[in-house]
Amino acid sequence: MKKTRITIIIVIVLAIVAIFLILQNRQGTLSTKLSEFAVNDTTTITRIFMADMSGNKVLLTKINPGNWVVNDEIKASQPVVGLLLKTMMSLAVKSPVSKAGYNNVIKQLAVNSVKVEIYQQVYRIKLFNSIRLFPHEKLTKVYYVGSATPDNMGTFMLMEGSKVPFIVFQPGFRGFVSARFSARLNDWRDHTIFNNRPSEISAIKVEFPQNPNESYIIEKFGNSRLELKQLSSNNKFERYDTLRVVELINAYKFVNFESIISGLDQKSIDSITATTPLNIITLTDTTGKVNVVKTFRLVNDNGDFDEEGNLLPYDRDRLYALINGGKEFVLIQYFVFDPITRPLSYLLRME
């Protein structure tokens, strides 16, 4: 009972001190907050919501330090999120918008800006940066990011609730920061298709539907034994180029797509994916999770010719891929995918 009373007294005293400090500083901080675009400690940011005037919306959520997701389901690109956080921390105000340019800037912000909401973990009681009690998530900043200034060295920004827009910049960076505040999903999502270390892989199946004899499966048993089988015959090979097989398994780390396909309608995508795939790749990890990717040739629209002057039927640098369980249609590069789609004859060839 005695300890409980002491604890209650301490909490009451701290609460009184906190209220006193808040009331004392309220007047001095009200006007300052209208130009405080920077977040001093970005490690406390838990969520970032952005929406533009075209109807695009993204929600970045921190799962744990260095691990963010987009819209609660898609892994975010950690370097891109890191750049945004760095930008948020270093934003500085150059000056308020001049009276001469005020009306024009306000109109621009009204029709072409990105609304930014920043949520942070804060404490109901925080004294002297050492006493922190009752943590909770709170919406701490809401502002609008507009276009670049005429000299491209600043960005127009307006704090919600304010009538005064400011020219904001990032010290040490020559340019404008508006491009870093994007509400488009594709600007934030991670481009990883495969990122598996050899120790995480249980089996790799590579199918060549247009040439079934080249299709195979590599299965791992423990950390030292590999089996290579031809799918068409189910023959298990006792002899194969071990180095090439190991290189292929190692190549499944850091396999990314180039971009999301945005220039095709669903009817065109359905038409392409109804054709016979070039490859079907199925990777099973040690937890039993299966990742299936189908690739399709891309018609040559670039006017590329072979060495004999013949028009190539297909693009020689890029192709399509159906990923994430067939949910997304993306553009990939042969340069990236060739090392993980070697034909069976390549793995068997002993040199």
C-alpha positions in Angstrom: 0.0 0.0 0.0 2.8 2.4 0.9 4.5 1.8 -2.4 1.3 2.3 -4.3 0.7 5.7 -2.6 4.2 6.9 -3.4 3.7 5.9 -7.1 0.4 7.7 -7.3 1.9 10.8 -5.7 4.8 10.8 -8.1 2.5 10.5 -11.2 0.3 13.3 -9.9 3.3 15.6 -9.4 4.7 14.8 -12.8 1.3 15.4 -14.4 1.0 18.8 -12.7 4.5 19.8 -13.8 3.7 18.7 -17.4 0.5 20.7 -17.5 2.4 23.7 -16.2 5.1 23.4 -18.9 2.5 22.9 -21.6 0.5 26.0 -20.6 3.7 28.0 -20.3 4.9 27.2 -23.7 1.6 27.1 -25.6 1.6 30.8 -26.7 5.2 30.7 -27.8 4.9 27.5 -29.9 1.6 28.1 -31.6 3.0 30.4 -34.3 6.2 28.4 -34.6 4.3 25.2 -35.4 2.9 26.7 -38.6 6.4 26.5 -40.1 7.8 23.4 -38.4 7.7 21.0 -41.3 10.8 19.0 -40.1 10.5 16.0 -37.8 13.4 16.1 -35.4 13.3 12.4 -34.5 12.1 10.3 -37.4 12.6 7.1 -35.4 9.4 7.9 -33.6 7.4 8.0 -36.9 5.0 5.1 -37.1 2.9 5.9 -40.1 2.9 8.3 -43.1 -0.2 8.8 -45.1 -0.1 10.7 -48.5 -2.9 11.6 -50.9 -2.8 13.7 -54.1 -5.5 15.5 -56.1 -5.7 12.7 -58.6 -7.1 10.3 -56.1 -3.8 8.4 -55.4 -3.3 7.4 -51.8 -0.5 5.5 -50.0 -0.1 4.5 -46.4 3.5 3.7 -45.2 3.5 1.7 -42.0 6.5 0.8 -39.9 6.5 -2.8 -38.8 9.8 -2.5 -37.0 12.9 -0.3 -37.5 14.0 -0.5 -41.2 11.0 -2.5 -42.2 8.0 -0.7 -43.8 5.0 -1.8 -45.8 2.7 0.0 -48.2 -1.0 0.0 -47.8 -0.7 -2.7 -45.1 0.1 -5.5 -47.5 3.0 -4.7 -49.9 6.6 -4.6 -48.8 8.0 -1.1 -49.2 11.4 -0.2 -50.7 13.4 0.5 -47.6 15.9 2.8 -49.4 13.1 4.9 -50.8 11.4 5.2 -47.4 14.8 6.0 -45.8 15.3 8.9 -48.2 11.8 10.2 -47.3 12.6 10.0 -43.6 15.9 11.7 -44.1 14.2 14.5 -46.1 11.5 14.9 -43.4 14.2 15.3 -40.7 16.2 18.0 -42.5 13.5 20.2 -44.0 14.2 23.9 -43.4 12.2 27.0 -44.2 13.8 29.5 -46.5 11.0 32.2 -46.2 7.3 32.8 -46.3 5.8 33.2 -49.8 5.9 36.8 -50.8 2.7 38.9 -51.0 3.1 39.2 -54.8 3.1 35.4 -55.2 0.7 34.5 -52.5 -2.5 34.1 -54.5 -0.8 32.1 -57.2 0.8 29.7 -54.8 -2.4 29.2 -52.8 -4.2 28.4 -56.1 -1.5 25.9 -57.0 -1.6 24.2 -53.7 -5.4 23.9 -53.9 -5.3 22.0 -57.2 -1.8 20.3 -57.3 -0.4 19.2 -54.0 0.1 16.2 -51.8 -1.5 16.0 -48.4 1.0 14.5 -45.9 -0.1 13.1 -42.5 2.6 12.1 -40.1 1.9 9.8 -37.1 4.4 9.4 -34.3 4.8 7.6 -31.0 4.6 10.2 -28.3 4.3 10.3 -24.6 1.5 11.8 -22.5 4.2 12.8 -20.0 7.7 13.8 -21.2 10.0 15.7 -19.0 13.6 16.7 -19.6 14.0 14.0 -22.3 14.5 11.4 -19.5 11.1 10.8 -18.0 8.6 9.4 -20.5 5.3 7.9 -19.5 2.2 6.6 -21.3 3.3 6.1 -25.0 0.7 6.3 -27.7 0.4 7.0 -31.4 -0.6 10.5 -32.4 -1.2 12.5 -35.6 1.5 15.1 -35.1 1.8 17.0 -38.4 -0.4 17.6 -41.4 0.8 19.7 -44.3 0.5 20.1 -48.1 3.5 19.7 -50.4 3.2 21.7 -53.6 5.3 22.3 -56.7 8.8 23.5 -57.1 9.7 27.2 -57.0 10.6 28.8 -60.3 14.3 28.4 -59.7 13.8 24.7 -58.7 15.7 25.2 -55.5 12.7 25.1 -53.1 9.2 23.6 -52.7 6.0 25.4 -51.7 4.5 23.9 -48.5 1.6 24.8 -46.3 0.8 23.6 -42.8 -2.8 22.5 -42.3 -4.7 25.3 -40.4 -2.3 28.0 -41.6 -2.9 30.6 -44.3 0.8 31.2 -44.8 2.6 29.0 -47.4 6.4 28.7 -47.1 9.3 28.0 -49.4 10.9 24.9 -47.9 14.3 23.3 -48.9 16.7 20.6 -47.8 20.1 22.0 -46.7 22.9 20.5 -48.7 20.6 19.4 -51.5 20.4 21.4 -54.7 16.9 20.9 -56.0 13.3 20.5 -54.8 11.9 17.8 -52.6 8.3 17.5 -53.8 9.1 14.4 -55.9 9.9 12.6 -52.6 6.3 13.0 -51.4 4.5 10.8 -53.8 1.1 9.3 -53.4 1.6 6.7 -56.1 1.9 3.1 -54.9 4.5 2.1 -57.5 6.9 4.7 -56.2 7.0 3.0 -52.8 6.7 -0.7 -53.3 9.6 -3.0 -53.2 10.6 -4.5 -56.6 11.8 -7.9 -55.2 10.6 -11.1 -56.8 13.1 -13.5 -55.2 15.4 -12.8 -52.4 16.3 -16.3 -51.0 19.7 -17.4 -49.6 20.7 -21.0 -50.5 20.0 -22.1 -46.9 16.4 -20.9 -47.3 15.7 -22.8 -50.5 14.1 -26.3 -50.5 13.4 -26.8 -54.2 13.6 -24.9 -57.5 11.6 -26.0 -60.5 12.2 -24.3 -63.9 9.8 -25.2 -66.7 10.2 -24.5 -70.4 6.7 -25.1 -71.7 7.9 -24.6 -75.3 10.7 -27.0 -74.8 9.7 -29.6 -72.1 12.9 -31.6 -72.3 14.8 -28.7 -70.8 12.5 -28.5 -67.7 13.9 -29.7 -64.4 13.7 -29.5 -60.6 16.5 -29.1 -58.2 15.8 -30.4 -54.7 17.9 -29.8 -51.6 18.3 -32.4 -48.8 20.0 -30.9 -45.8 22.9 -28.6 -46.4 25.0 -30.8 -48.6 22.9 -33.0 -50.9 21.3 -31.9 -54.2 19.2 -33.8 -56.6 18.6 -32.8 -60.2 15.6 -34.3 -62.1 14.2 -33.9 -65.6 10.5 -33.2 -65.4 9.5 -34.8 -68.6 11.0 -38.2 -67.8 11.4 -37.9 -64.0 15.0 -39.1 -64.5 17.4 -38.3 -61.7 20.9 -37.3 -62.9 23.9 -38.7 -61.0 26.3 -36.5 -63.0 25.9 -32.8 -63.6 28.0 -29.6 -63.4 27.8 -29.0 -59.6 29.3 -25.5 -59.9 26.6 -24.4 -62.4 23.9 -25.8 -60.3 25.2 -24.1 -57.2 25.6 -20.8 -59.1 22.0 -21.1 -60.2 20.8 -21.6 -56.6 22.9 -18.6 -55.5 21.4 -16.4 -58.2 18.0 -16.4 -56.5 19.1 -13.7 -54.1 18.2 -10.1 -55.2 16.1 -10.8 -58.2 14.0 -7.7 -59.0 11.5 -6.6 -61.6 12.1 -3.4 -63.5 8.6 -1.8 -63.3 4.9 -2.4 -63.0 3.1 -2.5 -66.3 0.9 0.6 -66.5 0.4 1.1 -70.3 -1.7 -1.9 -71.0 -5.4 -2.5 -70.3 -6.6 -5.7 -68.6 -7.8 -7.1 -71.9 -4.3 -6.8 -73.4 -2.7 -8.3 -70.3 -5.2 -11.3 -70.3 -4.3 -11.8 -74.0 -0.6 -12.0 -73.3 -1.0 -14.2 -70.2 -3.2 -16.6 -72.2 -0.2 -17.5 -74.4 2.3 -20.2 -73.6 4.8 -18.9 -71.1 8.5 -18.8 -71.9 9.3 -20.0 -68.3 7.5 -21.1 -65.2 9.7 -20.7 -62.1 8.5 -22.3 -58.8 10.6 -21.8 -55.7 9.8 -23.5 -52.5 11.5 -22.3 -49.4 12.3 -24.3 -46.2 9.1 -23.1 -44.5 7.0 -24.5 -47.4 6.1 -21.2 -48.9 5.8 -21.4 -52.7 6.6 -18.5 -55.1 5.5 -19.0 -58.7 6.6 -16.7 -61.5 5.6 -17.0 -65.2 7.4 -15.1 -67.9 6.2 -14.1 -71.4 7.9 -12.7 -74.4 7.5 -9.1 -75.3 6.8 -8.2 -78.9 9.6 -6.1 -80.5 8.3 -2.6 -80.9 11.7 -1.0 -81.0 12.6 -2.0 -84.6 15.6 -4.1 -83.5 17.3 -6.3 -86.1 19.6 -9.3 -85.7 23.1 -9.4 -87.1 21.8 -10.5 -90.5 19.4 -7.6 -90.8 16.3 -9.5 -90.0 13.6 -7.8 -87.8 13.5 -9.5 -84.4 10.0 -10.8 -83.4 10.6 -10.2 -79.7 12.3 -7.7 -77.5 15.9 -8.9 -76.8 16.3 -7.0 -73.5 13.0 -7.3 -71.7 10.0 -9.5 -71.2 6.8 -9.7 -69.1 6.3 -11.6 -65.9 3.3 -12.6 -63.8 4.2 -12.4 -60.1 2.7 -12.6 -56.6 0.3 -15.4 -57.4 -0.7 -13.9 -60.7 -1.9 -10.7 -59.1 0.7 -8.4 -60.7 2.0 -8.0 -64.3 5.5 -6.5 -64.5 8.4 -5.9 -66.8 11.6 -7.8 -66.2 15.1 -8.0 -67.9 16.7 -11.0 -69.5 20.0 -9.8 -67.9 18.4 -10.4 -64.5 16.5 -13.6 -65.3 18.9 -15.5 -67.5 21.1 -16.7 -64.5 18.0 -18.2 -62.8 16.5 -19.9 -65.9 19.3 -21.9 -67.3 18.1 -24.9 -69.3 18.7 -28.4 -68.2 21.3 -29.0 -71.0 23.4 -26.1 -69.6 23.4 -27.8 -66.1 24.4 -31.2 -67.5 27.1 -30.0 -69.8 30.5 -31.0 -68.3 33.4 -28.8 -69.4 
